[in-house]
């Protein structure tokens, strides 16, 4: 029924995406946005605004756009509601065919090949519904109303909700039958709106601090979150031009990465960039760190059992940031505090005794925000983040 028109519309959408890709740089593809109007019977529930990720799943984005052009989604139902998981809809069977066919799909529809990525299925992520065949996606989609990390890397994520999640929450709470089908039909109308052409900011690297030495052969790298990023790409290399990049991966939902199996007594360079589904940021400033010699590297893997640091937020009344450092030996330590850019703003020498050592830093001249600390003790380093709040 839709097949001939669908193929034309899908081909047109792919052609348009190709033109956009050639007009813009590969890291600046406008993200199409749509409004989903939801109705329970005739009662208007509200709008859900979504945007799609052409830089990550271009075929699924072209597929969705072509179906919107054909108005295939209009009057289809959200036929599956699972609290704590998803709402699902978009099956043309749900327009006017028997309820027991809703979700089975129309066999004449074109299928779309899987486009798996490292996007994490968090609340608001939109994914392509499919059968057991990973390449069987058609028009059906689902919206996560809660994190569903079991779907990561197995279902194509191609968009997210940018406004209207309370409407999705309303839908998922609907009274339903044994097949998770709402007892009162909930239909949708989908229309396009202006595309999002924003480019995400480059992440600010946090840990380890630049030029840190004596790093263990397994080290956690961290950076500041970018509000609209759905993926981060991190590169770690021994060459400053990253021509021998040892890691080039996508990460979502977290702003840390554990670099394992590093070579001892080696200088590394690392950088990160963010991806919001339609554009990539520039790379962050490059930082370096050096791993310890083999024996020290082995010892550093036990750092947390050797020196453990915990912090509290600044005391509102006393303007103090308190640290508790637990060590397994007596000795001298260097404590340093840095602002978010890595500029050192405080340093002091401490004498530690075996056990828990508590010391405080006055914060009355510091702004509210995130700060970085570092201890150097017995030739070992431990660092982390702390918050100063008012």
C-alpha positions in Angstrom: 0.0 0.0 0.0 2.7 2.4 1.0 5.6 0.7 -0.7 6.0 2.7 -4.0 5.5 6.0 -2.3 7.6 5.0 0.6 10.6 4.1 -1.6 10.3 7.4 -3.4 10.1 9.4 -0.2 12.9 7.5 1.4 15.1 8.0 -1.6 14.3 11.7 -1.6 15.1 11.9 2.1 18.5 10.2 1.7 19.2 12.5 -1.3 18.5 15.5 0.8 20.7 14.2 3.7 23.4 13.6 1.1 23.1 17.2 -0.2 23.2 18.5 3.4 26.3 16.5 4.1 28.0 17.9 1.0 26.9 21.4 1.8 28.0 21.3 5.4 31.0 19.7 7.0 30.5 16.1 8.1 30.2 17.4 11.7 27.4 19.9 11.0 24.3 18.1 9.8 21.1 19.8 10.9 19.0 17.6 13.2 15.4 17.3 12.1 12.8 18.0 14.8 9.1 17.0 15.0 6.1 17.5 17.2 4.2 14.4 18.2 0.6 15.4 19.2 -0.9 12.7 21.4 -4.6 12.1 22.0 -6.4 9.6 24.2 -9.6 9.0 22.3 -10.5 12.6 21.5 -8.8 14.2 24.6 -5.6 16.0 23.8 -2.7 14.8 26.0 0.0 17.3 24.9 3.0 17.6 22.6 6.2 15.6 22.6 9.0 17.4 20.7 11.7 15.1 19.4 14.9 15.5 17.4 16.8 12.9 15.4 20.5 12.0 14.9 21.5 12.1 11.2 25.2 12.0 12.1 24.7 8.7 13.9 21.9 6.9 12.2 21.3 8.5 8.8 19.2 5.7 7.3 16.8 5.6 10.2 16.5 9.4 10.2 15.7 9.4 6.5 13.2 6.6 7.0 11.4 8.4 9.8 11.3 11.7 7.8 9.9 10.0 4.7 7.1 8.4 6.7 6.3 11.8 8.3 6.1 13.2 4.7 3.7 10.4 3.8 1.7 11.1 7.0 1.9 7.4 7.7 2.2 8.1 11.4 -0.9 10.2 11.6 -3.7 8.3 13.5 -1.4 5.4 14.4 -1.4 4.4 18.0 0.9 4.0 20.9 0.0 0.3 21.1 2.5 -0.7 23.9 3.1 0.9 27.2 5.4 -0.6 29.8 6.0 1.5 33.0 9.6 1.9 33.8 10.6 1.0 30.3 9.0 2.3 27.1 6.0 3.6 25.1 5.9 2.2 21.6 3.9 3.0 18.5 3.9 3.8 14.8 2.5 0.6 13.4 0.1 1.3 10.4 -2.0 -1.7 11.5 -3.1 0.4 14.5 -5.0 2.8 12.3 -7.9 0.7 11.5 -7.0 -3.0 11.7 -8.0 -5.3 14.6 -6.1 -4.8 17.9 -4.6 -8.2 17.8 -2.6 -7.1 14.8 -1.2 -3.9 16.3 2.6 -4.3 16.6 2.9 -7.0 14.0 3.7 -4.4 11.2 2.9 -4.3 7.5 5.0 -6.8 5.6 5.1 -4.5 2.5 7.1 -1.8 4.4 10.7 -1.3 3.6 13.1 -2.5 6.3 16.1 -0.5 7.5 19.5 -1.9 8.3 20.7 -1.6 11.9 22.9 1.4 12.7 24.2 0.5 16.2 26.2 3.0 18.1 27.5 3.6 21.6 24.5 5.8 22.6 23.2 4.7 25.9 19.5 4.1 26.3 18.7 6.7 28.9 15.3 8.3 29.6 14.0 10.1 26.5 16.1 8.2 23.9 14.2 7.1 20.8 14.9 3.7 19.3 13.8 1.6 16.4 11.5 -1.3 17.2 12.3 -4.5 15.4 11.8 -8.3 15.3 14.6 -10.8 16.2 16.2 -9.8 12.9 18.4 -6.8 13.7 17.7 -5.4 10.2 13.9 -5.6 10.4 13.1 -2.1 11.6 10.3 -0.3 9.7 8.1 2.5 11.0 7.7 1.4 14.7 9.6 3.3 17.3 9.8 3.5 21.1 10.6 6.2 23.6 12.3 5.2 26.8 10.6 6.5 29.9 13.4 5.3 32.0 17.0 4.1 31.5 17.1 0.8 29.6 20.7 0.0 29.2 20.0 -3.6 28.3 19.1 -2.2 24.8 22.5 -0.7 24.3 24.3 -1.8 21.1 21.3 -4.1 20.2 18.6 -1.6 19.1 19.3 1.4 16.8 19.1 4.7 18.8 18.3 7.5 16.4 16.8 10.4 18.4 15.7 11.8 21.7 12.8 13.8 23.3 13.7 17.4 23.8 10.4 18.5 25.4 7.3 16.8 26.6 8.4 13.8 28.6 5.5 14.4 31.1 3.2 13.5 28.2 5.1 10.2 27.6 4.8 9.6 31.4 1.1 10.1 31.1 0.8 7.7 28.3 2.9 5.0 30.0 0.6 5.1 33.0 -2.5 4.2 30.9 -4.7 1.4 31.9 -3.8 -1.5 29.6 -4.6 -5.1 28.7 -2.5 -8.2 29.1 -0.6 -7.3 25.9 0.4 -3.9 27.3 -2.1 -2.2 24.9 -3.8 0.8 26.4 -7.6 0.2 26.9 -8.3 3.6 25.5 -6.7 4.1 22.1 -3.9 6.7 22.1 -3.1 8.1 18.7 -0.4 10.4 17.4 -0.1 13.1 14.7 3.5 14.0 13.7 4.6 17.2 11.9 8.1 18.6 11.2 9.4 21.8 12.7 12.6 23.8 12.3 15.8 21.7 12.4 18.4 22.1 15.2 21.8 23.3 13.8 23.6 23.7 17.1 27.2 22.6 17.5 28.2 21.2 20.9 31.0 22.6 22.9 34.4 20.9 23.2 34.7 19.1 26.6 36.9 20.4 29.3 39.3 17.7 30.5 39.3 17.1 34.3 41.5 14.2 35.3 44.3 13.5 35.3 45.7 17.0 35.5 48.0 18.0 32.6 51.5 16.6 32.8 50.7 14.3 35.7 53.4 11.7 36.3 53.6 8.2 37.8 50.2 7.3 36.4 49.3 3.6 36.7 49.0 1.3 33.7 45.2 1.5 34.1 44.0 5.1 34.6 40.6 6.6 34.6 40.3 9.7 32.4 37.5 12.2 33.0 36.0 15.3 31.4 33.2 17.8 32.0 29.8 16.9 30.7 28.4 18.7 27.7 24.7 19.3 28.1 23.5 18.2 24.6 26.1 15.5 23.9 24.9 11.9 23.3 28.4 10.6 22.4 32.0 11.4 23.3 35.0 10.3 21.3 38.3 9.9 23.2 41.7 9.4 21.7 44.8 8.4 23.6 48.1 8.3 21.8 51.9 8.3 22.2 52.3 10.8 19.4 51.2 14.4 19.9 49.6 14.4 16.5 47.6 11.3 17.4 48.8 9.4 14.3 49.1 6.3 16.5 45.9 6.8 18.4 45.5 3.8 20.7 41.9 4.4 21.5 39.1 5.9 19.3 35.7 5.0 20.7 32.3 6.4 21.4 30.9 6.7 24.9 27.5 7.9 26.1 25.9 8.7 29.4 29.3 8.9 31.2 32.2 11.3 31.2 34.9 8.9 32.3 36.9 6.2 30.6 39.3 3.7 32.0 42.4 3.5 29.8 43.7 0.0 30.5 46.9 -1.8 29.4 48.9 1.4 29.1 52.7 0.9 28.6 54.8 1.7 31.6 57.3 4.6 31.6 55.5 6.2 28.6 54.2 9.6 27.8 50.6 9.8 26.6 48.5 12.5 24.9 44.7 12.5 25.2 41.8 14.5 24.0 38.0 14.3 23.7 35.2 15.7 21.5 31.5 15.6 21.9 28.7 14.6 19.5 25.1 15.8 19.8 23.7 13.6 17.0 24.0 16.2 14.3 27.3 17.8 14.9 30.7 17.1 16.5 32.6 19.6 18.6 36.2 20.5 18.1 38.6 18.4 20.1 39.4 19.5 23.6 42.7 21.0 24.4 45.3 18.2 24.5 46.6 17.0 27.9 49.5 14.7 28.7 50.4 12.2 31.4 53.3 9.8 31.9 53.0 6.3 33.3 55.3 5.0 36.0 58.0 2.4 35.6 56.8 -1.1 35.8 57.3 -1.7 39.5 55.7 1.6 40.5 52.9 1.0 38.0 52.0 -2.2 39.7 52.0 -0.5 43.0 49.8 2.3 41.7 47.1 -0.1 40.8 46.6 -0.5 44.6 46.5 3.3 45.1 43.0 3.3 46.6 44.1 0.8 49.3 47.2 2.8 50.0 45.7 6.3 50.2 42.0 6.9 50.1 40.6 10.4 50.0 37.0 11.5 50.7 35.7 15.1 50.7 32.7 17.0 51.9 31.2 20.1 50.3 32.2 23.3 51.9 30.6 24.1 55.2 28.2 26.9 54.5 28.8 28.5 57.9 32.6 28.0 58.4 33.7 28.3 54.7 35.8 25.1 54.9 36.3 22.3 52.5 37.3 19.3 54.5 39.3 16.3 53.2 39.8 12.9 54.9 42.9 11.1 53.7 43.5 7.5 54.9 47.0 6.2 54.4 48.8 3.1 55.3 52.1 4.7 56.5 53.5 7.8 58.1 55.1 10.5 55.8 55.0 13.9 54.2 52.4 14.7 51.5 51.9 17.6 49.1 48.3 18.8 48.8 47.3 20.9 45.7 43.9 22.5 44.8 43.2 23.6 41.2 40.3 25.4 39.5 38.4 23.8 36.7 40.9 25.0 34.1 43.8 23.3 35.9 45.2 26.5 37.4 46.7 25.8 40.8 45.1 28.0 43.5 46.3 26.3 46.7 49.2 24.2 47.8 50.5 23.0 51.2 52.8 20.4 52.8 51.2 18.0 55.2 52.4 15.4 57.6 50.4 12.3 57.5 50.2 9.6 60.2 49.1 6.1 59.5 45.2 6.0 59.5 42.8 8.9 58.8 44.1 12.4 58.5 41.7 15.3 58.3 42.6 18.8 57.1 40.5 21.7 55.7 40.9 24.5 53.2 39.3 27.9 53.6 36.9 28.7 50.8 35.8 32.2 51.6 37.6 33.6 48.6 36.6 30.9 46.2 33.6 30.8 43.9 31.0 28.1 44.0 31.7 25.3 41.6 33.9 22.2 40.9 37.5 22.1 41.9 40.3 19.5 41.4 42.6 18.2 44.1 45.8 16.2 44.0 47.8 14.5 46.8 51.4 13.4 46.2 52.4 10.9 48.9 55.5 8.6 48.9 56.0 9.3 45.2 52.4 8.3 44.4 49.6 10.6 43.3 45.8 10.5 43.8 43.5 13.1 42.4 39.8 13.8 42.2 37.0 16.4 42.1 35.3 18.3 44.9 32.4 20.8 45.1 32.3 24.1 46.8 28.7 25.1 47.5 27.1 28.0 49.2 
